[in-house]
């Protein structure tokens, strides 16, 4: 396997350190932070790393294959790029960079409703292969229009977000007065002046904005106004009645993201959902909730085979992917890890971070004598 690789940054932690040095503090803190006291964001990764796999050294092994079939498409690896909001704030053209890297590596890219590139732009880059994540609109007219745009763009999978019934309480963003475009306080201006490469790229590419939402929203919202707009425009709390019309109008695969309980997994099955992404929104919504991996174990044990069970939140490496797959996931997604890569390395960041994950995951598979990704549970130490 030939992968492009920058040996100066061989891990996600290295990329995180480089990203912190390269982008303004308000942008890094939006990317890096969780909610409240950051308990959940720390627990996500630490609980994954409590999972142990059993190595096998004397068993005959003819090689490992990372290819994974999901919803009728065979991907080159069992991981994809999760939806992330405000990507262009952290590095200009981030969605476009990551979408292009995803196409080249044949992994899924999921576009968020609240990121900084439009459905149509990403569909063109990915030749209609990108997934789209929907924040549920309060008005049926807006819901139908956004879904129809995703349908026309050829998106094969629609992801409905269910874990944002309220706007997350994020102290860093409140202190930073986060806005789109960034609020020009003296502190933020000084932060921007200290990051000339970020500032120049932003000047060249233009200030980021919510491209998919432009037809529906006022311009230049500050944090308070953004929260009010989101509350008024999107009805975050889903139920079966809200899911049913989406299932009826969407011809492709439908995925529910943010599932954290067996009860919600059961409702997803009842609603005809094709897959669920077990997630706690990267630790950004409920600091008192369980880690994603602990929710996954219970859900996968009961529902794997009835519905595609995927997971995001807390995954930072190839070994983390392996641990998550061994714990019952059919597929995995990462958000922050890829954003650290782009913030650190710009246009090369997506390709580099995917290459890290592929290298690390293959090494784990060879080490534990795992031929196919669906065999990971056989290597779990109970």
N, C-alpha and C positions, 0 to 999 in steps of 0.2 A: 504494500500500500504506500503510494507516494503522496505525501501531504506537505503543503507549504507550512513553514514553521519558523518563528523567530526565537532563537535560543536564548535571547535575553529575558523572555517572559514565558517560562515553561509551565506556569500554573495560573489559575484564576486569581490567587492571592497576589501574584506579581502584577497582573493586569489591574487589579483593584488599586494597588499602591501607585502604579503609573497613572491611572485615571484620576486619582485624588490630587495628584500633583499637576494635572493638565487642565482641569476644568474648574470653573468657579465653585466656591464652597456651596452656594445655594443649590446648584445643579447636582453636585456630588451628594449632598445630604438628602435631596429628594430621591436619588437613586439608591442610596445606601441604607436609608433609615426605615424603621418599621413604625409602629404606632405606640403611643404611651411610653412605657419604659423599655421597649425593645426585647421583652422577655420572649415573645413568640418567635421573633426572627432568629434569635440565638438558639432556641430549642429545636427549631426545624432542622438545622444542620447537625447539631450535636446528637439528636435522636437517630438520624440516619446513620451516623458514624458509630453508633452502638451496635449496628447490625454486623455480624461476622459471617464470612464465607469460608468454606472448607477447601483448601488447596489439594490437588491430586497430582503427584509427581511421577508415579510409576505406572499409571494407566496409559495405554496407547492412545495417542491423540493425533488426528490427521488434519488439524487446523480449525480455526474459528471463523464463523461467518456472522457479521453484524446485521445483515439484511433483515428487514422486518416488514411483514405485510400488515397494513392498516387501512381499513375501509376501501379495499380493492386496489391499493397502490403499494408497491414494494419500495420501501425507503432503504437507503444505504446504511442507516443506523437507527437504533431505537430511541432517538431523542429529537426534539424539535425546539424551535424558538418560540417562547411563550409571548403572549401579548403584553406590551408595556406601554403605559401612558406617557405622554410628553417626551417621547424619545429624542426629538430634535432639539429640545432644551439641553439635553446632556451632551449631545454631539450632533452638529448639523448633518442632515440627510441620513440619520441613523436607520430609519425603517428601510430606506432604499438600499443602504449598504448591506443590512442583514438579509433582506429579501433576496438580493442578488447572490449572496453567499449560500443561502439555503438552496436556491435553484442549482447552483454549481455542485453542491455536495449531496443533492437529492434528499433533503430533509424538509419537514414542513415548517413554514413560517406562518405565524398567526398575527394578523393585524388587529390592533385595538381600535375601538370606536373613538377613543380619546387620545390617539397618538397624532403625529404631525405629518402624516402622508395620507393621501386619499385612497379609497378602495380602488379607484380606476388606475391610479399610478402604480400601485403595488401589483395589481392584476396584470398590467402590461409587462412589468419586470419579470414576474413569475410565470408568464404565459397562462394565466388563469389557474395556477396551482395553489395560490395562497389561501389559507383559511381566514375567516373573518369572525371576530368576537363582537357580539352585540351587547351594549348596555341597553336594557329594555326601556324604550321610550314610553312616556306617560300617555302620549297621543297615538292612537292607532294610525293616523295618517303619516306621522313621522316614522313609526315602526315599519309600516308597509313600504315606504319610500326607500329607507335604508336597506331593507331586505331585498327589495327589487334591484337595487343597485348592485348588491353582492351577487344576486342571481345573474344579472346581465354580464357582470364581470367574470363569471365562470367559476366562482369560488366553489370548491367541491364540498366544503364543510363549513357549517355555521355553528359558532360556539355561543351559547347564551350564558351570560355571567349571572350568578345567583348569590355571591357572597358580599355584595355591597348594598345592603338595605339602607345603610346610612353612610355618610361621608366620614372616612377614617379620621380619628383624632391624632394628628401628627405634629408634635410640638416643633420640630425643626422647620417644617414648612410654614407654620404660623409665625415663628420668629423671623423667618426670611421674607415674609410677605410675598410668597410665591405667586406669580402671575404669568399670563401669556399675552404679550411678551413680558419678560421679567420686569418687575417694578424697579424703577430707577432711583432707589434710595442711595444715599451716600455710601453706605456699607456695600451694597451690591455693585455700585459703580467701581469702587476700589477693588472688589473681587474680580470684576471683569478686566480691569486694567492690569491686574496681576497675572492674567492668563492670555497673553497676546495671540497665541495660535488659535485658541477657541474663539476669541473676539474677531480675528480676521476671517476665519471660516464662516462665522455667523454673519459677518458683514457681506461676504461674497454670496452666500447662499440665501440670505434674507432671514428676518426674524421668524422663528417657528410659530405655527398656528395650528389650530385643530382643523385640518383640511377636510376630513370627512364631514365634520359638523358645520362647516362654514355656511351652508344654505339655511341652517336652522338657528344660528346663535348671533347675539350681539358681538361687537368687536371689543378687544382689549379689556377682558375681564380681570379684575384683581381676585385674590384668593376668596374673599367674602362673596363677591359677585359670582365667581365660578361655582362655589358651593351652592349658592341660591339657584343658579342656572341648572346645575345638575339635579338638584332636588325638584325643580319645577319641570324639567324636560324629561327626566328619566325616573321611572318607577322601579327602584332597585329590588323591592321585595317581590319575588316571583311566587306563583302558585300554579296549580294545574290549569286553572281557567286562563291564565295568561300564556302558558306554554302551548296549549292546544291549538290556537289559531296559527301560531308560528309553525308547529308541526304540520298543519294542514297546507300552509302556503309554501313551505320550503321543500324542494324536490330532492335535495341532496342529503348527506349525512348530518345529523343534528347532535351536538355535544353540549352537555351541561357542565359548566366549570364553576368550581367552588364548593363541591360536595364534601361534607365533612362528617356525615352521620349515615348510619344504615337506613334511617327513616327517609332521608332525602334520596338515597340511592334507590330505595323501593319505589318512591314516587316517580323518579326518572324512568324506571322500567315500565311503570304503569302508563306513562305518557308517551311511550314509543320512542324514547331517546335512544340513539345508537351508541353513545359513549358518554362516560363521565370523566372529568378531571378532578381527582381528589386534590384539594388545595385549601390553604388558608390565606390566599392572596399575598403570599410571600411574607406573612407576619405583619401585614399593614392594616388589618381591620380589627382583630380581636386578640388583645394581648393575653387574655385569660383562657384562650381556647387551646385545644390539643395541637400537637405538631402534626404536620401533614402525614408523615410516615406512620404515626400511631393510628390515625384515622384509616389510612390505607389498609393496614393489616386486617382490621375487622371487616372492612367493606369488601376487600378482595376475597377473603375466605368465603363470604356468602354470595357474592355477585359475579365473580370472575367466571366467564363462560356464558352468563346470561346477557351481559353487556360489556362493551370494551371499558376496561378500568385503567385510567391513566393517572399520572400524578405530576404536580409541580410543587415548588416551595422548598427551599433549603438545599437543592441539588447544586453542587459546586465543582464536581469532578467526575472523571470516568468511573472511579470506584464508587462514588455516590450513585451514579446511574445503575451500576451493577447491584448495589445493595437494594436499591428501590425495586428493580426488576425481580430480584430474588424474593422480595417481600410481597410480591403479587401483582405488580403493575405490568400491564401489557405494553406500555409506552411511557415516556417521560418528556417533560418540558422544562426549560430553564429560561429565566428572564434576565435577572441581574448579571449572571455570568457573561452573557453575550453583550450586555450594555457596558460592562467593565472593559471588554475587549475593544469595542468601538471607541469608547472614550479614551482608551489608552493608545490605540494604534490607528484611529481614523478609518480610512477605506480598507485597510488590511485587517482590521480587527475582527470582522465576522469570520473570514476565512481562517485566520489564526486560531480563534477560539474553538471553532468546529474541529480543526485539526488536533488541538489539544485533547478534546473529548474523545475523538476517534482513537487517537494513539493510546490514551490511558485505558479506555474501555477494552480495546483489543488485548492490551497487556494483561488485564485482569482475566479476560476469558482464557487466554493461553495458560495463565498461572493456575487457574482452578480446573482446567481441562473441560471447558464449556464449549461445545461445538456450535450451538444455536442459542439465540437470546431467550427463546422460550424455555430453555433448559435451566435458566438461572435458579428457579426455586429448588431444584435438586441439589444445589450447592449451598443452601442456607444452613447455617449452624443454629439449631434450635436450642 
